[in-house]
């Protein structure tokens, strides 16, 4: 059984709750019976060695696994009192309310403006698009760098800028939760720092679940940390506890760099 | 490994010399193979130009076929080829692109899809005369289109369908999956992902494939003979139901005549056909370059 420390949800309802989630690829088990609570307006980090299932678990939270042939999800992920995997839930709607930022910056081959406007547009947004684009780019701390060249191709931006554009693009849809799959792993240290500062800022308005293989990063930016190993949740609790006073030997070995 | 590292430079060992010799021989062989293709083209062009250039003039394009070689021209054939080309593109393009998108983006990955895929690949290799027979049986007889432009265009559409499908599939497959994921992650439906991201990104490849397939269609003779394209026509088609001829058929007709004058006009006709082909290939290259610049 995993060790679960006290999770303070600040009195409010949790943003997301995984209940006995397992994921199978064919006969292979990628995630095995994981239960955890994601408190609202907090940053939760999923850590663990490569192949431990942390990305797969993250993709359960907005049903991106549906797009992978042969993936089967068991258990429940509750969001606003509803299981995301109930038959009457539309995965498209889920992904609109629970956004995702990917490992490698993946802007569309369009202008900066069009990248940001794409999400609102496909979701039928009928308001002031210029304003929505500006707000989103400001939230992603990119506005000052690009406000005078919104018509330029997104591919003309640096890697770090592209990733912030991808964050802006996700925020433009106004999701409630933002999932991030190693968002800084393809970036240099300066760009990484900017993304981390950004995550800290975004916490005010969003709940964030972030997968990272960088333990210092998890320690710096997250409020809660879940350690996964071979598809299982080993230990979950306040980040400080996980890094300074873990109860499981495997957690301690991993966070002190003895393996992984 | 010897104990002490030998310095760089000095005389190469026997093994080194042999490896380098092999490398040079391989490079020369490949270069010679390339030359065969280029030389064949040069000889062909030189021969056709020598025969055809004296007759390659405006009158050639404005005159109809004639018993008198000095008055013969390709007007009907050129018009027929352009009609056939336009209609073939009109029929084949939407069907092929839709099929390619279905196979790449919608179809489940199972035995049936693989079977369909295999059959499309096989169809691309079926001799064109077989398509001619199909066209004769289906379009000319069963559907009653008779020996008309529409029967010819439909036959050629079926002929190039598999070629465009395969080219379009490759173009769709070349769109990085990260782009699809990004769009799905923003709450896009499958239709929105395909129409607003995948298709625009794949379009240059699809268009290039289509134009190259059409270049193949414009040079086809056998299936059009089967569906009854006529060799001698003295008017330009005015509608889908008209009889027609095309450039390669007209050229074939002239070449099979004994008079040297007709041989010349045939060569001039070949020049017209080659010009058409080169224009199409140039269009394909231009399209590709223009789209790539937008990225």
Boltz contact constraints between the chains, C-beta under 6 A:
constraints:
  - contact:
      token1: [A, 69]
      token2: [B, 109]
      max_distance: 6.0
  - contact:
      token1: [A, 92]
      token2: [B, 187]
      max_distance: 6.0
  - contact:
      token1: [A, 92]
      token2: [B, 189]
      max_distance: 6.0
  - contact:
      token1: [A, 95]
      token2: [B, 185]
      max_distance: 6.0
  - contact:
      token1: [A, 95]
      token2: [B, 187]
      max_distance: 6.0
  - contact:
      token1: [A, 96]
      token2: [B, 187]
      max_distance: 6.0
  - contact:
      token1: [A, 100]
      token2: [B, 185]
      max_distance: 6.0
  - contact:
      token1: [A, 106]
      token2: [B, 178]
      max_distance: 6.0
  - contact:
      token1: [A, 106]
      token2: [B, 182]
      max_distance: 6.0
  - contact:
      token1: [A, 109]
      token2: [B, 295]
      max_distance: 6.0
  - contact:
      token1: [A, 119]
      token2: [B, 186]
      max_distance: 6.0
  - contact:
      token1: [A, 122]
      token2: [B, 188]
      max_distance: 6.0
  - contact:
      token1: [A, 122]
      token2: [B, 192]
      max_distance: 6.0
  - contact:
      token1: [A, 123]
      token2: [B, 187]
      max_distance: 6.0
  - contact:
      token1: [A, 173]
      token2: [B, 186]
      max_distance: 6.0
